[in-house]
Amino acid sequence: MKLNIKDKFNKKLPSDPILENSRRQVSEACFSYVTPKQTSKAELLHVSPEMLENLGLTEADVRTKDFLNIFTGNQVQENTKPYAMCYGGHQFGNWAGQLGDGRAINLCEVEHNGKNWALQLKGAGETPYSRTADGLAVLRSSIREYLCSEAMFHLGVPTTRALSLALSGDEVLRDFMYDGNSAYEKGAIVCRTAESFLRFGNYQIFAARQDEKNLTKLVDYTIKYHFPHLGEPSKNSYLAFFKEVANRTLKMIIHWQRVGFVHGVMNTDNMSILGLTIDYGPYGWLEGYDYGWTPNTTDRQHKRYRYGNQPNIGLWNLLQLANALYPLIEEAEPLEAILNQYKKDFDKRQLDMMRSKLGFLMKDEKDQLLIQDLEDNLHLTETDMTIFFRDLSNVKKEEPSKGLKIVYDAFYKPDEVVGNIEKRWGDWFATYTSRLQKELLSDEERRLKMNQVNPKYVLRNYMAQLAIDDADNGDYKLIGELFQMLKKPYDEQPQYQKWFVKRPDWARHKVGCSMLSCSS
C-alpha cells in the first residue's frame, strides 16, 4: 500500500514539547504528538470506493493487513507522526477554554492528483485533550458519521468525508442519553478525510491566551497552504482570508437549509475554516418542516442550534473568529463590514435558493411574499420537508386545483388539512401556479431542474437507526444499501422507493430517531 505522504501541519507548525500522553493544558503549540491505541480485534465493515481513488489507493489495498492496521490505529504508517490538534471554542455561547482533539488522531496528509487530504481516525484512543473521556467511539455514532459525511458530499453540501468504518473489537462504556444509565457498546473507528481539519477554535485558543506569535504562524500557514491565492501575509491578506471564510461558511449553511439538515452542535470548535460540515454528532434532517427543531437533547431547552437559527449562529461564530483575528488586523471596521455583508448576502442567497427549490429561474418582486406564505403554511400542520419539495415538482402550471393533492403524501396528519388550512393551501397553489406561468420552461423542464436541488433521499435518523440496530446484531448489509442509495440522492432510484416515505410512527419518539445526545 503506497500513500504519497506530504505532511505539513506537523512539520511547519509548533508542537507540544511534552511527549507524554497525559491530560493537560497545552500552550504555545498547535498540536501534540500521540500514538493511536491498539485494538483487540479490528474488523473492516465498509470502505468508500471514491475516497480510495481520491487517495490513490485500490480495492486490492483494502484487502491488505497494512490497510486494516493503519486505518484502525494498530500500525503507524512509515515516515509519519500522528498527532492531535490543540484548539479552544465557544460551546453553546460560552467560552470553554482549551478543547482539542479529544477522540481524533490525525495520521498524516496525503497528496494525490494535486489535492491535499488529511487523514484522521475518530475513536482511536486518548489524547492530551481527552479531558475526562476515553477517546474512543462506539459503532452507533461511527455509522452515523460514516454514512452522513458521504451522503452530504453527494447532496452537494461542503463536507468532510469518510474513507473507512471499522470495528475495534473492544467494548466501550457510554451513557447514551446522559441519564445515568451507562452500558457497554461495540467500539468502532472511522477514518475521516478533508483538505484540513482546522477549526475556528484553532485560532481562538491563541487569541484567548494572547499568544499573537503563534496565532500569526497559524494564520500565515493557513493562507499559504489553503488560501494561496490571497498572497503574502499582510493585513490585507488577513482580511481577505476572513472574508473568504465568511463566504464559505454562508455557502455551507445555505446548503444545509436547502436540504433540511440540522447540525445540532454549531460550537465554534465545530466550525471548519474551509467551510466544510464537520463533526457529525447529534445531527438530523427535518422530518416535519419546523424552524424551531433541533436534534440535540442538550439543546432541548434553549434550542440555540435549531434549524431556523443556523444562519444566525454562523454569523455569531464568525464574530468570534473576527475577535480572534483582530490582533493581526488592529482595525474593527473592515471586519465589521465583512460581517454586515454576510447578513446582506444571506438574504439574497436564501431567496435565490428558495427560488430554485420552487422552480423559478426568473426573479419577481413578489417572490419573497410567496415564499413567506409557503413557510407559514408548512408550519400549519406537520409537513415532511423532503417529500413536499420533491412532490412539488409534479405540479403543473395550468392545474392549480390539483396542487394540494399532489403534495398530500407529505402531511403527517392529512385529516388536519381541512377548513382554513385547506383554504390557505388552495390560495397558495393558485398564486404559485400563476407565478409559474411567467416562467419560460415547460412543466417537464422545470420538474427536472427542481429535482436537481430537492433531494428524494436523505439520511433520515430512523434509517441510520435501522442500520445501527442491524449492526448491533452483526448484520452490516443495510450500511452498504444506504451507502449506495445516498450516492444518488437526486435520482428516482425506483429500487429504493421504500425509503421515500415519511418517518414511521414508531420512530417519532424512539431514542436515536427523534433526538440525540452529544454522545451520539
C-alpha positions in Angstrom: 0.0 0.0 0.0 1.6 3.3 -1.1 0.4 6.7 0.0 2.0 9.9 -1.2 2.7 11.3 2.2 3.1 15.1 2.2 2.9 16.1 5.9 2.8 19.9 6.5 0.8 20.7 9.6 3.1 18.8 12.0 6.2 19.9 10.2 5.6 23.6 9.7 3.8 24.5 13.0 5.0 24.4 16.6 4.5 21.1 18.5 3.9 20.4 22.2 7.3 19.6 23.6 5.8 17.1 26.1 5.5 13.7 24.6 3.7 12.0 27.5 0.1 11.3 26.7 -1.5 12.9 29.8 -4.4 15.3 30.1 -3.1 18.8 30.4 -3.2 22.4 29.2 -1.0 22.7 26.1 0.4 26.1 25.5 2.3 27.7 22.6 1.7 24.7 20.4 -0.7 23.8 17.5 -0.7 20.0 18.3 0.6 17.2 20.4 2.2 14.0 19.1 0.2 11.0 20.1 0.0 7.3 19.2 -3.3 5.6 18.5 -4.5 2.9 20.8 -4.0 -0.8 19.9 -7.4 -2.6 19.5 -8.1 -6.2 20.4 -9.7 -7.4 17.1 -10.1 -4.8 14.4 -12.5 -5.6 11.5 -13.3 -3.5 8.4 -17.0 -3.1 7.9 -17.1 -0.7 4.9 -14.8 1.4 2.7 -15.7 4.2 0.4 -14.5 3.4 -3.2 -14.5 7.1 -4.1 -12.2 8.0 -1.2 -9.9 5.2 -2.0 -9.5 6.6 -5.5 -9.0 10.1 -4.2 -6.1 8.9 -2.1 -4.5 6.9 -4.9 -5.4 3.5 -3.3 -7.1 0.5 -4.8 -9.5 -2.3 -3.8 -6.5 -4.6 -3.6 -5.0 -2.3 -1.0 -8.2 -2.7 1.1 -7.6 -6.4 1.4 -4.1 -6.0 2.9 -3.2 -6.3 6.5 -1.5 -2.9 6.4 -4.7 -1.1 5.4 -6.7 -2.7 8.2 -4.0 -1.9 10.8 -3.2 1.6 9.7 -6.8 2.7 9.5 -7.7 1.2 12.8 -4.7 2.7 14.6 -2.9 -0.6 15.1 0.1 0.4 12.9 1.7 3.8 12.3 2.4 4.4 8.6 6.1 4.6 7.8 7.5 8.2 7.8 4.5 9.7 9.7 4.0 11.0 13.2 0.3 11.0 14.3 -0.9 14.0 16.4 -3.9 15.6 18.0 -4.7 19.3 17.4 -5.0 21.9 20.1 -7.9 24.3 19.9 -10.5 26.1 22.1 -14.0 27.1 21.4 -17.4 28.6 22.4 -19.8 25.8 23.4 -23.5 26.9 23.5 -22.4 30.5 23.5 -19.9 30.2 26.4 -16.1 30.2 26.2 -14.9 26.7 27.1 -11.2 27.3 27.1 -8.9 24.5 25.7 -10.8 21.7 24.0 -8.7 20.0 21.3 -8.9 16.6 19.5 -10.2 14.6 22.4 -11.1 11.5 20.3 -9.5 12.3 17.0 -6.0 11.4 15.9 -4.5 12.8 12.7 -2.5 10.2 10.9 -0.9 12.1 8.0 -1.5 14.2 5.0 -1.7 12.7 1.5 -1.3 14.4 -1.8 -2.9 12.8 -4.9 -3.9 14.4 -8.2 -2.9 17.8 -6.9 -5.2 17.7 -3.9 -4.3 17.5 -0.2 -6.1 15.1 2.1 -5.6 15.0 5.9 -6.4 11.5 7.3 -7.9 11.4 10.8 -9.1 8.5 13.0 -12.0 9.2 15.2 -12.3 6.8 18.2 -8.6 5.7 18.2 -7.8 6.5 21.8 -6.9 9.1 24.3 -5.0 12.3 23.6 -3.8 15.2 25.9 -7.2 16.8 25.0 -9.5 14.0 26.1 -10.2 15.6 29.4 -12.2 13.0 31.3 -13.2 11.0 28.3 -11.6 7.8 26.9 -11.0 9.0 23.3 -13.0 6.1 21.9 -16.1 5.9 19.7 -19.0 3.5 19.5 -20.4 1.8 16.5 -23.7 3.7 16.7 -22.1 7.2 16.3 -19.5 5.9 13.8 -22.1 4.5 11.4 -23.9 7.9 11.6 -20.8 9.8 10.8 -19.6 7.5 8.1 -22.9 7.4 6.2 -23.7 11.1 6.7 -20.4 12.6 5.6 -20.5 10.7 2.3 -24.3 11.4 1.9 -23.7 15.1 2.3 -21.0 15.1 -0.3 -23.3 13.6 -2.9 -26.0 16.1 -1.9 -23.6 18.8 -3.0 -23.0 20.1 0.6 -19.4 21.1 1.5 -18.3 18.4 4.0 -15.5 16.3 5.4 -15.6 12.8 4.0 -15.0 9.3 5.2 -12.7 6.6 4.0 -13.5 3.6 6.2 -15.6 2.2 9.0 -14.2 -0.5 11.3 -15.0 -2.3 14.5 -12.3 -2.1 17.1 -13.3 -5.4 18.7 -13.4 -3.6 22.1 -16.4 -2.8 24.3 -16.9 0.9 25.1 -18.9 2.2 28.1 -21.3 5.0 27.2 -24.2 6.9 28.9 -26.1 7.4 25.7 -28.8 9.8 26.9 -26.8 11.3 29.8 -29.4 9.9 32.3 -27.0 7.8 34.4 -27.8 4.5 32.6 -24.4 3.6 31.2 -24.0 0.4 29.1 -21.3 -1.2 27.0 -21.4 -0.8 23.3 -19.4 -2.0 20.3 -16.3 0.1 19.8 -15.6 1.5 16.3 -13.2 3.7 14.4 -13.9 6.0 11.4 -11.2 7.3 9.2 -12.4 10.7 8.1 -10.8 12.9 5.5 -10.6 16.5 4.5 -8.3 19.0 2.9 -7.8 20.2 6.5 -9.5 19.8 9.9 -8.6 23.3 11.0 -11.5 25.0 13.0 -12.3 28.4 14.2 -11.2 27.2 17.7 -7.6 26.6 16.5 -7.2 30.4 16.1 -9.4 31.3 19.1 -7.2 29.4 21.6 -4.1 31.5 20.7 -6.1 34.8 20.8 -7.6 33.9 24.2 -4.1 33.3 25.6 -2.8 36.5 23.9 -0.3 34.4 22.0 0.0 36.6 19.0 3.2 35.0 17.8 1.7 31.5 17.3 -1.6 33.0 16.1 0.3 34.7 13.3 2.2 31.5 12.5 -1.1 29.6 12.2 -2.9 32.2 10.1 0.2 32.5 7.8 0.3 28.7 7.4 -3.4 28.5 6.6 -3.2 31.1 3.9 0.0 29.6 2.4 -1.4 26.1 2.1 -5.2 26.5 1.9 -5.7 30.0 0.5 -2.6 30.6 -1.5 -4.4 32.9 -4.0 -4.6 35.5 -1.2 -0.8 36.2 -1.5 1.8 37.0 1.1 1.0 37.7 4.8 -0.3 41.2 5.4 -3.3 42.9 7.0 -4.9 42.9 3.6 -4.5 39.1 3.1 -5.7 38.5 6.7 -8.9 40.5 5.9 -9.3 38.7 2.6 -8.9 35.4 4.5 -11.6 36.3 6.9 -13.9 37.4 4.1 -13.4 34.1 2.3 -14.1 32.1 5.5 -17.3 34.1 5.9 -18.4 33.4 2.3 -17.6 29.7 2.6 -19.5 29.4 5.9 -22.5 31.1 4.4 -22.4 28.9 1.4 -22.3 25.8 3.6 -25.3 26.9 5.7 -27.4 27.8 2.7 -26.9 24.2 1.5 -27.9 23.0 5.0 -31.1 25.0 4.8 -31.8 23.8 1.3 -31.7 20.1 2.2 -33.2 20.5 5.7 -30.0 19.5 7.5 -29.6 20.5 11.2 -26.1 20.2 12.6 -27.1 20.2 16.2 -23.8 21.4 17.7 -22.6 24.6 16.0 -20.0 25.4 18.6 -17.0 27.3 17.3 -14.8 24.3 17.7 -17.1 22.5 15.2 -16.8 25.2 12.5 -14.4 24.4 9.7 -12.1 27.2 8.5 -12.7 25.8 5.0 -16.5 26.0 5.2 -16.9 22.2 5.5 -19.6 20.4 7.5 -17.5 18.9 10.3 -18.2 16.7 13.4 -21.3 14.7 12.8 -22.8 14.3 16.3 -26.5 14.8 17.1 -27.4 16.0 13.6 -30.7 15.3 11.8 -32.8 16.1 8.8 -36.1 17.9 9.2 -39.0 15.5 9.1 -41.8 17.9 9.7 -40.8 21.4 8.4 -40.1 23.3 11.6 -37.8 26.3 12.1 -37.7 25.5 15.8 -36.5 21.9 15.6 -33.1 20.8 17.0 -32.0 17.1 17.1 -29.8 17.7 20.2 -31.1 16.8 23.6 -28.5 19.0 25.2 -30.1 22.0 23.4 -33.7 21.0 24.0 -34.5 23.9 26.4 -32.9 26.9 24.6 -32.8 25.5 21.1 -29.8 27.6 20.2 -28.9 25.4 17.3 -32.4 24.9 15.9 -32.9 24.7 12.1 -34.1 28.3 11.7 -31.3 29.8 13.7 -28.3 28.2 11.9 -27.6 31.2 9.7 -27.6 33.5 12.7 -25.3 31.1 14.6 -23.0 31.1 11.6 -22.7 34.9 11.9 -22.2 34.7 15.7 -19.4 32.2 15.2 -17.8 34.4 12.6 -17.9 37.3 15.0 -15.9 35.2 17.5 -13.4 34.4 14.7 -13.1 38.1 13.9 -12.3 38.8 17.5 -9.6 36.2 17.4 -8.1 37.7 14.2 -8.4 41.3 15.4 -4.9 41.4 17.0 -3.4 40.8 13.5 -5.5 43.4 11.8 -6.0 46.0 14.6 -9.0 47.6 12.9 -12.6 46.7 13.7 -14.3 48.5 10.9 -13.2 46.2 8.0 -14.1 43.1 10.0 -17.5 44.5 10.8 -18.0 45.3 7.1 -17.5 41.6 6.3 -19.9 40.5 9.0 -22.5 43.0 7.7 -22.0 41.8 4.2 -22.7 38.2 5.4 -26.2 39.4 6.6 -26.9 41.0 3.2 -25.6 38.1 1.3 -27.7 35.7 3.3 -30.9 37.4 2.4 -30.0 37.3 -1.2 -28.7 33.8 -1.3 -31.6 32.4 0.8 -34.1 34.0 -1.6 -32.2 32.6 -4.6 -32.0 29.1 -3.0 -35.8 29.1 -2.3 -36.5 30.2 -5.9 -34.5 27.3 -7.1 -36.5 24.9 -4.8 -39.7 26.3 -6.3 -38.6 26.1 -9.9 -38.2 29.8 -10.6 -35.4 30.9 -13.0 -36.8 34.4 -13.3 -37.0 36.9 -10.5 -40.2 38.6 -9.4 -40.5 41.2 -6.7 -43.4 39.3 -5.1 -41.4 36.1 -4.7 -40.4 36.9 -1.1 -44.0 37.1 -0.1 -44.9 33.9 -1.9 -42.1 32.1 -0.1 -43.1 33.6 3.3 -46.7 32.4 2.8 -45.3 28.9 1.9 -43.2 28.7 5.0 -46.2 29.8 7.1 -48.3 27.1 5.5 -45.7 24.4 6.1 -45.9 25.1 9.8 -49.7 24.8 9.9 -49.6 21.1 10.3 -46.6 18.7 10.3 -45.4 18.5 6.7 -42.5 16.4 5.6 -39.9 18.8 4.0 -38.2 16.3 1.7 -41.4 14.8 0.3 -43.2 18.1 0.0 -40.5 19.8 -2.1 -39.8 16.7 -4.2 -43.5 16.2 -5.0 -44.0 19.9 -5.6 -42.1 19.5 -8.9 -45.0 17.5 -10.3 -47.4 20.5 -10.0 -48.5 21.8 -13.5 -48.8 25.5 -14.0 -52.3 25.1 -15.6 -53.7 23.0 -12.8 -53.7 24.9 -9.5 -56.6 22.9 -8.1 -54.5 19.7 -8.2 -51.6 21.1 -6.2 -52.8 20.1 -2.8 -53.5 16.5 -3.9 -50.0 16.2 -5.4 -48.3 17.0 -2.1 -50.8 15.2 0.1 -48.4 12.4 1.0 -46.1 15.0 2.7 -48.7 15.6 5.5 -48.2 13.6 8.7 -51.8 14.2 9.7 -53.7 14.7 6.5 -57.0 14.8 8.3 -55.9 18.2 9.7 -55.7 19.6 6.2 -59.3 20.8 6.2 -61.2 24.1 6.7 -58.9 27.1 7.0 -55.7 25.1 6.4 -57.1 23.6 3.2 -58.2 27.1 2.0 -54.8 28.6 2.7 -53.1 25.9 0.7 -55.6 26.3 -2.1 -54.9 30.0 -2.2 -51.1 29.4 -2.1 -51.2 27.0 -5.0 -53.3 29.4 -7.0 -50.7 32.1 -6.5 -47.8 29.6 -7.1 -49.2 28.3 -10.4 -49.9 31.8 -11.6 -46.3 32.7 -10.8 -45.1 29.6 -12.7 -46.9 30.8 -15.8 -44.4 33.7 -16.0 -41.5 31.2 -16.4 -40.3 30.1 -19.9 -39.6 26.4 -19.0 -42.2 23.7 -19.7 -43.6 21.8 -16.8 -41.3 18.9 -17.5 -38.2 21.1 -17.9 -39.0 22.7 -14.6 -39.6 19.4 -12.9 -36.1 18.2 -13.9 -34.5 21.4 -12.6 -36.3 21.3 -9.3 -35.3 17.6 -8.8 -31.7 18.6 -9.0 -32.0 20.8 -5.9 -34.7 19.0 -4.0 -33.3 15.5 -3.0 -35.5 12.5 -3.0 -33.4 10.6 -0.5 -31.7 11.9 2.7 -30.3 10.1 5.7 -33.2 10.3 8.0 -32.4 9.4 11.6 -34.7 6.4 11.6 -32.9 5.0 8.5 -29.5 5.3 10.3 -31.0 3.8 13.4 -32.2 0.7 11.5 -28.7 0.3 10.1 -27.3 0.7 13.7 -29.8 -1.9 15.1 -28.8 -4.4 12.4 -25.1 -3.8 13.0 -25.5 -4.3 16.7 -26.8 -7.8 15.8 -23.8 -8.4 13.5 -25.7 -7.6 10.2 -24.0 -4.9 8.2 -25.8 -5.2 4.9 -28.0 -2.1 5.4 -25.0 0.1 5.8 -24.0 -0.9 2.3 -27.5 -0.4 0.9 -27.9 3.1 2.4 -24.4 4.0 1.3 -25.3 3.1 -2.3 -28.7 4.8 -2.3 -27.3 8.0 -0.9 -24.7 8.3 -3.6 -27.5 9.4 -6.0 -29.9 11.3 -3.8 -31.5 13.3 -6.6 -32.2 10.3 -8.8 -35.5 8.4 -8.8 -33.9 5.0 -8.0 -37.1 3.0 -8.0 -35.3 0.1 -6.4 -35.1 2.3 -3.2 -38.6 3.7 -3.3 -39.4 2.2 0.1 -37.1 4.9 1.6 -39.1 7.7 0.0 -41.6 7.8 2.9 -42.4 9.9 5.9 -40.8 9.0 9.2 -42.8 6.0 10.6 -44.8 6.4 13.7 -42.6 4.0 15.7 -39.6 6.4 15.2 -41.4 9.6 16.3 -40.1 9.3 19.9 -37.6 6.5 19.7 -34.1 7.2 21.0 -31.8 7.7 18.1 -34.6 8.7 15.7 -36.1 11.9 17.1 -33.4 13.5 19.2 -29.9 12.5 20.1 -27.3 13.4 22.7 -23.8 14.8 22.1 -22.5 11.2 22.7 -24.4 10.2 19.5 
